[in-house]
Amino acid sequence: MGKNFNRFKHFIRSSLFLSPYVKNYILLSNARSGIHISGLIALLEIWMIVSMVIRIATSDTTFPMPWMIRHLCAYFLLLLNALLMLWYCFHFLHGDEVNKRIGKAIKIIFCIASVSFGIYISYTSINPRGQGFAFFTMELFAMCIFVWHPIGSIALLSGSFAFYLFFQNKLEPLSLSMQINSFTAWVAMVLITFNNRHQRRIQAEKDENLEKLNSYLKFKSQVDELTGVFSMTYFRKKAMEILQNEDVDISDLCFVFTNIENFANYNEKYGFSTGNIFLRRTGQIIKDIFEDDLVARFSDDHFVILCHSNDLEKKLDAAKNKILLSESFVQLAFKAGIYRPTERLTSPINACDYARYACNNVGKHFGFDIAEYDDAMAKEFRLKQYIINNIDNAVQNNLIEIYYQPVVLAENGKLCGVEALARWNDPEYGLLQPASFVPILEEYHQIHKLDMYVMENVCRDIYNAYNLGLPITPVSVNFSRLDFELFSPVAELNRCVETYGISKQDIHVEITESAIASTDTKLMEAMNAFRNCGFSLWLDDFGSGYSGLNVLKDFNFDMMKIDMLFLNKFSENSKTQPILSSIVSLADKIGMQTLTEGVETEEMREFLKSIGCQRLQGFLFGKPMPKDELMRKIQDGTYDTSVLAVRKRGDKGQIG
């Protein structure tokens, strides 16, 4: 019982008290209904007026002349009300400024006029059978098509029925059946008006909820949920509008990309929840300082700004001071890159990328917080994009060439191996050195494409040497740390060796020290798998990282390649020789052989030989060279290959 009462109470309250949206919806609904009803009534009245004028003009005696004139006046009055209603509804629906109170008054006057017309026509009807027809027709038009307030609908219906029955009773006393039928009609019309209002209210509330949802989704698409600044979707759209606005001077605009360096350590120390609070605060600070500009969160701890260049550095400095003010335990840094657009059709996406590239370049220069994208950066950026977009084409069309750099025995200078190195012979940029494309491929996680290509070509070159009966020079191939995340180097190298039927002794696997600076279980398992499969494992660039001794302790290698940086200023730096001597001695004690890179003089060679370094590599013995040049030098005796084996192709594997 209580539940039903509460439902009834809720129904009454929701029917009487409407939200502004629902009220406006009902106003629009009434206006649309008014167009149809007033238009229909206007046409009917015009037809009736024309018909009556014809009757009067032809002196038709079917109806008395006074009766026809009175009806003609009634038709004119109703037509005028219908035209007034039509005028108001038309202007209201087209968004013209029309007072809503005046509109409500026009609707009420139109309805009263319509009902009064129905009562008058019924009361003055010559045909007794048609006495009630006109009234009920006009009552339906006026009360059941429009949406009324419940109290208003009851009042108007009750008043109109009372007048109708009063005048009908004057013509002829009302019978019991007439009273009952009239009451039934009154109840039916009340229910119709109530139901009409309820249905419109329900539909209006559905539309209101849908509009709220759309507004919420629009808001979510425009605003970053965490920080409250704009999202990148909105930033790109709005930035494009600003750039294409002819009234805006684009030479005064700047795209700014900001980065909080070392934020990962902040999250690690305080947790992600506190990190999110820091980002919200950072977003608010940037938004407050650049209050008249466009600010958005790019990703993570990165924000982008489209602003005017006036006092830009001063604003960025103020933002840095406020952002870093509260943190003293974690060493954070606030960096910014700037890009100035030169064309109105500049893509905001590209502009942000240019600013980000400039910001990334800040980290290369200690003591600088801001960098602006310039011609030199533009050249680097184009090359970077070119490499990423063309690595697949370079691999498929063999634009990557394998160069081999000799490795000799320190004791006698005889050739004992080579290192495989990549050169990109590009039709547009010419011969690109590894330093130009390897770091970029690593940054964009494309390095595995290059390393797999090199591995495949090395195995093929060894296979060809087998077939030609040439001395087989063992080749060392490099794998990046990312290779172990992007594919399985162990499985792929095994497949390649099996396919070409070559010996695993002819492949040496090189892993750089920096790739294993931290203990990585997956990488350790892969390195153990290489050794268990029979491949020799080499530690490349020893001494270039910061945890070399930990690497020696935690991993097992067959060969240590000492980084060429140790030989810089070999004759000038008195510390170089004792350090190298200690490294070679340490490697010997833990069962590793040694190879030193960057040997360029006889003095270096003699010293390394004297301290027990077994193998040497450097320009003194040969620069990296194409396969054909290496083969020619082997054949003409430039390199002594007497320590190398001559193998024949095995029976295992097939050439794919």
C-alpha positions in Angstrom: 0.0 0.0 0.0 2.8 2.4 1.0 4.7 1.7 -2.3 1.6 2.4 -4.4 1.0 5.6 -2.5 4.6 6.7 -3.0 4.3 5.9 -6.7 1.2 8.0 -6.9 2.8 10.8 -5.0 5.8 10.7 -7.4 3.5 10.7 -10.4 1.6 13.8 -9.1 4.8 15.6 -8.3 6.5 14.8 -11.6 3.3 15.8 -13.4 3.1 19.2 -11.7 6.7 20.1 -11.4 8.7 19.9 -14.6 12.3 20.6 -15.3 13.2 23.6 -17.6 14.1 21.2 -20.4 10.7 19.4 -20.2 8.8 22.7 -20.0 10.6 23.8 -23.2 10.0 20.4 -24.8 6.3 20.8 -24.1 6.3 24.4 -25.5 7.9 23.1 -28.7 5.4 20.2 -28.8 2.5 22.6 -28.4 3.9 24.8 -31.1 4.2 21.9 -33.6 0.6 20.8 -32.7 -0.5 24.4 -33.1 0.9 24.6 -36.6 -1.2 21.5 -37.6 -4.4 22.3 -35.8 -4.5 26.0 -36.5 -3.7 25.4 -40.1 -6.4 22.7 -40.4 -9.0 25.0 -38.7 -8.0 27.9 -40.9 -8.5 25.8 -44.1 -11.9 24.6 -42.8 -13.0 28.0 -41.9 -12.0 29.4 -45.2 -14.0 26.7 -46.9 -17.0 27.4 -44.7 -16.7 31.2 -45.3 -16.5 30.7 -49.1 -19.5 28.3 -48.9 -21.5 30.7 -46.7 -20.7 33.7 -48.9 -21.9 31.8 -52.0 -25.1 30.9 -50.2 -25.7 34.6 -49.2 -24.8 35.8 -52.7 -27.2 33.4 -54.4 -29.9 34.2 -51.8 -30.1 30.5 -50.8 -33.2 30.1 -48.6 -32.1 26.8 -47.1 -31.0 28.7 -44.0 -32.4 32.0 -42.6 -30.3 35.0 -43.7 -29.7 36.3 -40.1 -28.5 32.8 -39.1 -26.1 32.7 -42.0 -24.6 36.1 -41.3 -24.1 35.2 -37.6 -22.4 32.0 -38.6 -20.3 33.8 -41.1 -19.1 36.2 -38.4 -18.3 33.2 -36.1 -16.3 31.6 -39.0 -14.3 34.9 -39.4 -13.6 35.2 -35.7 -12.3 31.6 -35.5 -10.3 32.1 -38.7 -8.6 35.1 -37.2 -7.7 33.2 -34.0 -6.4 30.3 -36.1 -4.2 32.6 -38.2 -2.9 34.3 -35.0 -2.0 30.9 -33.5 -0.4 29.9 -36.8 1.7 33.1 -36.9 3.0 32.6 -33.3 3.8 28.9 -33.7 5.7 29.5 -37.0 7.9 32.2 -35.4 8.4 30.2 -32.2 9.6 27.1 -34.1 11.9 29.2 -36.3 13.7 30.5 -33.2 12.4 34.1 -33.5 12.2 36.1 -30.4 8.6 35.7 -29.2 7.5 36.3 -25.6 6.5 32.9 -24.2 3.8 34.5 -22.0 2.2 36.1 -25.1 2.4 32.7 -26.8 0.7 31.1 -23.8 -2.0 33.8 -23.9 -2.5 33.2 -27.7 -2.9 29.5 -27.1 -5.5 30.0 -24.4 -7.4 32.5 -26.4 -7.3 30.2 -29.4 -8.7 27.3 -27.4 -11.4 29.4 -25.7 -12.4 30.7 -29.1 -12.5 27.2 -30.6 -14.6 25.8 -27.7 -16.8 28.8 -27.7 -17.3 28.4 -31.4 -18.2 24.7 -30.8 -20.7 25.7 -28.1 -22.2 28.4 -30.3 -22.5 26.2 -33.4 -24.1 23.4 -31.3 -26.5 25.8 -29.5 -27.6 27.5 -32.8 -27.7 24.3 -34.9 -30.8 24.0 -37.0 -30.4 20.2 -37.2 -31.0 18.8 -33.7 -28.9 15.7 -34.5 -25.8 17.9 -35.0 -26.1 19.9 -31.8 -23.3 18.1 -29.9 -21.1 17.2 -32.8 -19.4 20.7 -33.3 -18.8 21.1 -29.6 -17.1 17.7 -29.1 -15.0 18.2 -32.3 -13.7 21.6 -31.1 -13.2 20.3 -27.6 -11.0 17.5 -29.0 -9.1 20.1 -31.1 -8.5 22.5 -28.2 -8.0 20.2 -25.2 -6.7 16.9 -26.4 -4.1 17.9 -29.0 -2.3 20.5 -26.9 -0.4 19.6 -23.6 -2.0 21.3 -20.7 -1.1 21.7 -17.0 -3.4 19.2 -15.1 -5.2 21.9 -13.1 -5.6 24.1 -16.3 -7.0 21.2 -18.3 -9.5 20.3 -15.6 -10.6 23.9 -15.2 -11.0 24.5 -19.0 -12.8 21.2 -19.6 -15.1 21.7 -16.6 -15.9 25.3 -17.6 -16.5 24.4 -21.3 -18.7 21.4 -20.5 -20.7 23.5 -17.9 -21.4 26.2 -20.5 -22.3 23.6 -23.2 -24.7 21.8 -20.9 -26.2 25.1 -19.6 -27.0 26.3 -23.1 -28.2 22.9 -24.2 -30.5 22.7 -21.2 -32.0 26.1 -22.2 -32.9 24.6 -25.6 -34.3 21.4 -24.1 -34.1 20.0 -20.6 -31.2 17.5 -20.4 -32.2 13.9 -20.3 -30.6 11.4 -17.8 -28.7 9.7 -20.7 -27.5 13.1 -21.9 -26.2 14.0 -18.5 -24.4 10.6 -18.1 -22.9 10.7 -21.6 -21.7 14.2 -21.1 -20.1 13.3 -17.8 -18.5 10.2 -19.4 -17.2 12.4 -22.3 -15.8 14.9 -19.7 -14.0 12.1 -17.9 -12.7 10.6 -21.1 -11.3 14.0 -22.2 -9.7 14.6 -18.8 -8.0 11.2 -19.1 -6.9 12.0 -22.6 -5.3 15.3 -21.6 -3.6 13.7 -18.6 -2.3 10.8 -20.8 -1.2 13.2 -23.5 0.8 15.2 -20.9 2.2 12.1 -19.3 3.4 10.7 -22.7 5.0 14.0 -23.7 6.7 14.3 -20.3 8.1 10.8 -20.5 9.4 11.4 -24.0 10.8 14.8 -22.9 12.6 13.2 -20.0 14.0 10.5 -22.2 15.3 13.2 -24.6 16.6 15.2 -21.7 18.6 12.2 -20.4 19.9 11.4 -23.8 21.0 15.1 -24.3 22.6 15.0 -20.8 24.4 11.8 -21.9 25.5 13.4 -25.1 26.7 16.5 -23.3 28.6 14.3 -20.8 30.2 12.3 -23.6 31.1 15.6 -25.4 32.5 16.9 -22.2 34.5 13.7 -21.7 35.9 13.9 -25.2 36.9 17.5 -24.7 38.4 17.3 -21.2 41.1 15.1 -19.8 39.5 13.1 -17.0 42.6 13.1 -14.7 43.8 16.7 -14.9 40.7 18.7 -16.0 42.5 20.4 -18.9 41.4 19.8 -22.5 41.9 16.4 -24.2 44.0 16.1 -27.3 40.9 15.4 -29.4 39.6 18.9 -28.5 43.0 20.4 -28.7 43.6 19.3 -32.3 40.1 20.4 -33.4 40.4 23.8 -31.7 44.0 24.4 -32.8 43.0 23.8 -36.4 40.2 26.4 -36.1 42.7 28.9 -34.6 45.3 28.3 -37.3 42.7 28.7 -40.1 41.2 31.9 -38.7 42.3 34.7 -41.0 42.1 37.2 -38.2 44.8 35.3 -36.2 48.5 36.2 -36.9 50.1 32.7 -37.0 53.6 34.2 -36.8 52.9 35.0 -33.2 51.7 31.5 -32.3 53.7 28.8 -30.6 53.0 25.1 -30.0 54.7 24.1 -26.7 55.4 20.5 -25.5 56.3 20.1 -21.8 57.9 17.1 -20.1 58.5 16.4 -16.4 61.8 14.4 -16.4 62.2 11.7 -13.8 58.5 11.5 -13.1 58.7 7.7 -13.2 60.9 7.9 -10.0 58.3 10.1 -8.4 55.6 7.5 -9.0 57.9 4.8 -7.7 58.6 6.7 -4.5 55.1 8.0 -3.7 52.8 5.7 -5.6 50.5 6.3 -8.6 47.7 7.9 -6.5 50.1 10.7 -5.3 51.5 10.9 -8.8 48.0 11.6 -10.2 47.5 14.4 -7.6 50.8 15.9 -8.8 49.7 15.7 -12.4 46.3 17.4 -11.6 48.2 20.1 -9.8 50.6 20.5 -12.7 47.7 20.7 -15.2 46.0 23.4 -13.1 49.3 25.4 -12.8 49.9 25.4 -16.5 46.2 26.2 -17.1 46.3 29.2 -14.7 49.5 30.6 -16.1 48.3 30.2 -19.7 44.8 31.2 -18.8 44.0 32.7 -22.2 45.6 29.9 -24.2 44.8 26.4 -25.3 46.1 23.8 -22.9 45.8 20.0 -23.1 47.3 16.9 -21.7 49.2 15.0 -24.4 49.9 11.8 -22.4 51.4 10.7 -19.1 53.3 13.7 -17.6 53.3 15.6 -21.0 51.2 18.7 -21.7 50.8 20.8 -24.9 50.0 24.5 -25.2 49.0 26.6 -28.2 49.8 30.2 -27.1 51.1 33.6 -28.2 54.9 34.1 -28.0 54.7 37.1 -25.7 56.5 36.4 -22.5 56.5 32.7 -23.3 59.8 31.9 -21.6 58.8 33.9 -18.6 55.6 31.9 -18.3 57.4 28.6 -18.7 59.8 29.6 -16.1 57.0 30.5 -13.7 55.3 27.2 -14.4 58.6 25.3 -13.7 59.1 27.1 -10.4 55.5 26.4 -9.2 55.5 22.8 -10.3 58.9 21.9 -8.8 58.4 24.0 -5.7 56.8 21.3 -3.6 59.2 18.5 -4.4 62.7 18.2 -2.9 63.3 14.5 -2.4 62.9 13.4 -6.1 65.0 15.4 -8.5 62.5 16.4 -11.1 63.1 18.7 -14.1 60.6 20.7 -16.2 61.5 20.8 -20.0 59.8 22.4 -22.9 60.0 22.3 -26.7 58.6 25.1 -28.9 57.5 25.0 -32.5 56.4 28.1 -34.5 53.9 27.2 -37.3 54.7 28.8 -40.7 51.5 27.8 -42.5 47.8 28.0 -41.8 47.4 24.4 -43.0 49.9 23.1 -40.5 48.6 20.0 -38.9 48.3 20.3 -35.1 49.4 16.7 -34.8 52.6 17.4 -36.7 53.1 20.7 -34.8 53.0 18.8 -31.5 55.4 16.2 -32.8 57.9 18.9 -33.8 57.5 20.6 -30.3 58.0 17.2 -28.7 61.1 16.5 -30.8 62.5 19.9 -29.6 61.7 19.0 -26.0 63.5 15.7 -26.4 66.5 17.5 -27.6 66.6 19.6 -24.4 67.8 16.5 -22.5 70.9 16.4 -24.7 72.1 19.7 -23.3 72.6 20.0 -19.6 71.5 23.2 -18.0 68.9 24.1 -20.7 65.1 23.8 -20.0 63.8 25.1 -23.4 64.6 24.3 -27.0 63.0 25.6 -30.1 62.5 23.5 -33.2 64.9 24.8 -35.9 66.2 23.8 -39.3 68.8 21.4 -37.9 66.1 19.6 -35.9 63.8 19.6 -38.9 66.5 17.8 -40.9 67.0 15.3 -38.2 63.2 14.8 -37.8 62.7 14.2 -41.5 65.4 11.6 -41.5 63.9 10.0 -38.4 60.4 9.8 -40.1 62.0 8.6 -43.3 63.8 5.7 -41.6 60.7 4.6 -39.7 58.6 4.8 -42.9 61.1 3.0 -45.1 62.7 0.3 -43.0 60.3 -2.3 -44.5 61.1 -1.2 -48.0 64.8 -1.2 -47.3 64.7 -4.8 -46.0 62.4 -6.1 -48.8 64.6 -4.5 -51.6 68.0 -5.3 -50.0 69.0 -1.7 -49.5 70.6 -2.8 -46.2 74.1 -4.0 -47.0 76.2 -6.2 -44.7 79.7 -5.0 -44.0 82.3 -7.1 -42.2 85.0 -5.8 -40.0 88.0 -8.1 -39.4 89.0 -9.5 -36.0 92.6 -10.7 -35.7 94.6 -12.7 -33.1 96.8 -10.3 -31.1 99.6 -12.9 -31.0 100.2 -13.2 -34.8 97.7 -10.9 -36.6 96.0 -13.8 -38.3 92.3 -13.4 -39.2 90.1 -15.2 -36.7 86.7 -13.7 -37.3 84.6 -10.7 -38.4 81.8 -8.6 -37.0 78.7 -8.1 -39.1 77.6 -4.5 -39.4 74.8 -2.9 -41.3 75.0 0.0 -43.8 71.8 1.5 -45.4 72.5 2.3 -49.0 69.5 4.6 -49.5 68.6 6.1 -52.9 67.7 9.5 -51.3 70.1 9.8 -48.4 73.0 7.8 -49.7 75.1 5.4 -47.5 73.8 5.8 -43.9 75.9 4.7 -41.0 74.4 2.6 -38.1 74.5 5.6 -35.8 72.0 7.3 -38.1 69.3 4.6 -38.0 69.9 2.0 -35.3 69.0 4.3 -32.3 65.8 5.4 -34.2 64.8 1.8 -35.0 65.3 1.0 -31.3 63.3 4.0 -30.2 60.3 3.0 -32.4 60.7 -0.8 -31.7 61.6 -1.6 -35.3 65.1 -2.8 -34.6 64.1 -6.5 -34.8 63.5 -6.1 -38.6 67.1 -5.0 -39.1 68.6 -7.7 -36.8 66.6 -10.5 -38.4 67.7 -9.3 -41.8 71.4 -9.2 -40.8 71.1 -12.6 -39.2 69.6 -14.1 -42.4 72.2 -12.6 -44.7 75.1 -13.6 -42.5 73.9 -17.2 -42.6 73.5 -17.1 -46.3 77.0 -15.6 -46.8 78.5 -18.4 -44.7 76.6 -21.0 -46.7 78.0 -19.5 -49.9 81.5 -19.7 -48.5 80.8 -23.4 -47.7 79.8 -24.0 -51.3 82.9 -22.2 -52.7 85.3 -24.1 -50.4 86.6 -20.9 -48.9 88.0 -20.6 -45.4 85.1 -20.0 -43.0 85.4 -16.8 -41.0 83.3 -16.9 -37.8 80.9 -14.0 -37.8 79.6 -12.2 -34.7 76.1 -10.8 -35.0 74.5 -8.2 -32.6 71.1 -8.5 -30.9 69.3 -5.6 -29.3 67.6 -5.9 -25.9 64.3 -5.1 -27.7 64.8 -8.2 -29.9 64.1 -10.4 -26.9 60.7 -8.6 -26.4 59.7 -8.5 -30.1 60.6 -12.0 -31.3 62.6 -15.0 -30.2 66.3 -14.6 -31.3 67.2 -18.0 -30.0 64.5 -19.8 -32.1 65.1 -17.6 -35.2 68.9 -18.1 -35.1 68.5 -21.9 -34.7 66.0 -21.9 -37.6 68.4 -19.9 -39.8 71.4 -22.2 -39.0 69.3 -25.3 -39.6 68.0 -23.9 -42.9 71.4 -23.1 -44.3 73.1 -26.2 -42.8 76.0 -24.3 -41.3 77.8 -24.9 -38.0 76.9 -23.0 -34.8 80.6 -22.5 -34.3 80.6 -20.0 -37.1 78.1 -17.7 -35.4 79.0 -15.6 -32.3 76.1 -13.9 -30.5 76.9 -10.3 -29.2 74.9 -8.6 -26.5 75.8 -5.1 -25.4 76.5 -4.4 -21.8 73.8 -1.6 -21.7 71.2 -4.1 -22.8 71.7 -6.2 -19.7 72.4 -3.4 -17.2 69.6 -4.6 -15.0 68.9 -8.3 -14.2 66.3 -9.5 -16.7 65.0 -13.0 -16.1 63.7 -13.4 -19.7 67.0 -12.1 -21.2 69.0 -14.3 -18.8 67.0 -17.4 -19.9 67.6 -16.5 -23.6 71.3 -16.1 -23.1 71.5 -19.5 -21.3 69.6 -21.0 -24.2 72.1 -19.6 -26.7 74.9 -21.3 -24.8 73.0 -24.5 -24.4 72.4 -24.6 -28.1 76.1 -24.3 -28.8 76.5 -20.6 -29.7 79.4 -18.6 -28.3 78.2 -15.7 -26.3 80.0 -12.4 -26.4 79.7 -9.3 -24.1 79.8 -6.3 -26.4 81.0 -2.7 -25.4 82.2 -3.7 -21.9 82.9 -0.5 -19.9 80.4 1.7 -21.8 77.7 1.1 -19.2 77.6 1.7 -15.4 77.2 -1.9 -14.1 79.8 -3.9 -15.9 80.9 -5.8 -12.8 77.3 -6.8 -12.0 77.0 -8.1 -15.5 80.1 -10.2 -15.1 78.8 -11.6 -11.8 75.3 -12.5 -13.0 75.8 -13.7 -16.6 78.1 -16.2 -18.3 80.0 -15.0 -21.4 82.7 -16.5 -23.5 84.2 -13.3 -24.8 84.5 -9.8 -23.4 84.7 -7.0 -26.1 86.4 -4.0 -24.4 84.8 -0.7 -25.6 86.9 1.4 -27.9 86.5 4.4 -25.6 89.2 3.0 -23.3 91.7 3.6 -26.1 90.9 7.3 -26.4 94.0 9.4 -25.8 95.9 6.2 -25.2 99.3 7.8 -25.1 98.2 10.9 -23.1 96.1 9.4 -20.3 98.3 7.6 -17.7 95.3 5.7 -16.3 94.4 4.0 -19.5 97.0 1.2 -19.5 96.6 0.1 -15.9 92.8 0.0 -16.2 93.0 -2.1 -19.4 95.6 -4.4 -17.8 93.3 -4.9 -14.8 90.2 -5.6 -17.1 92.1 -8.2 -19.1 93.5 -9.9 -15.9 90.0 -9.9 -14.4 88.4 -11.5 -17.5 91.2 -14.2 -17.5 90.5 -15.0 -13.9 86.8 -15.6 -14.5 87.3 -17.7 -17.6 86.6 -15.1 -20.3 88.6 -14.3 -23.4 89.1 -10.6 -24.4 88.8 -8.6 -27.5 89.6 -4.9 -27.7 87.9 -2.6 -30.2 89.2 0.6 -31.7 92.8 -0.5 -32.2 94.4 2.1 -34.6 98.1 2.2 -33.9 101.0 -0.3 -33.5 101.6 1.1 -30.0 98.1 0.0 -28.9 98.6 -3.4 -30.5 101.8 -4.1 -28.8 100.5 -3.0 -25.4 97.3 -5.1 -25.7 99.3 -8.1 -26.8 101.7 -7.6 -23.8 98.9 -7.7 -21.2 97.4 -10.9 -22.7 94.4 -9.6 -24.7 93.7 -12.4 -27.2 91.9 -10.6 -30.0 92.0 -7.2 -31.6 89.6 -5.1 -33.9 90.1 -1.7 -35.3 91.1 0.4 -38.3 94.7 -0.9 -38.0 93.5 -4.2 -39.3 90.7 -3.0 -41.6 87.6 -0.9 -41.7 84.1 -2.5 -42.1 83.9 -3.6 -45.8 81.4 -5.3 -48.1 81.6 -9.1 -48.4 83.2 -9.1 -51.9 86.0 -6.9 -50.7 86.6 -9.1 -47.7 86.7 -12.2 -50.0 89.1 -10.5 -52.4 91.5 -9.7 -49.5 91.3 -13.2 -48.2 92.1 -14.6 -51.6 94.9 -12.2 -52.4 96.6 -13.0 -49.1 96.0 -9.6 -47.4 94.6 -11.6 -44.5 96.3 -14.7 -43.2 93.5 -17.3 -42.8 95.6 -20.2 -41.8 93.9 -20.6 -38.4 90.4 -20.8 -40.1 88.7 -24.0 -40.9 87.3 -25.0 -44.4 84.0 -26.6 -44.0 81.6 -28.3 -46.4 77.9 -27.8 -46.4 76.2 -30.3 -44.0 73.3 -32.5 -44.8 70.8 -30.9 -42.4 68.4 -28.2 -43.4 67.1 -26.9 -46.8 67.5 -23.6 -48.5 64.1 -21.8 -48.4 
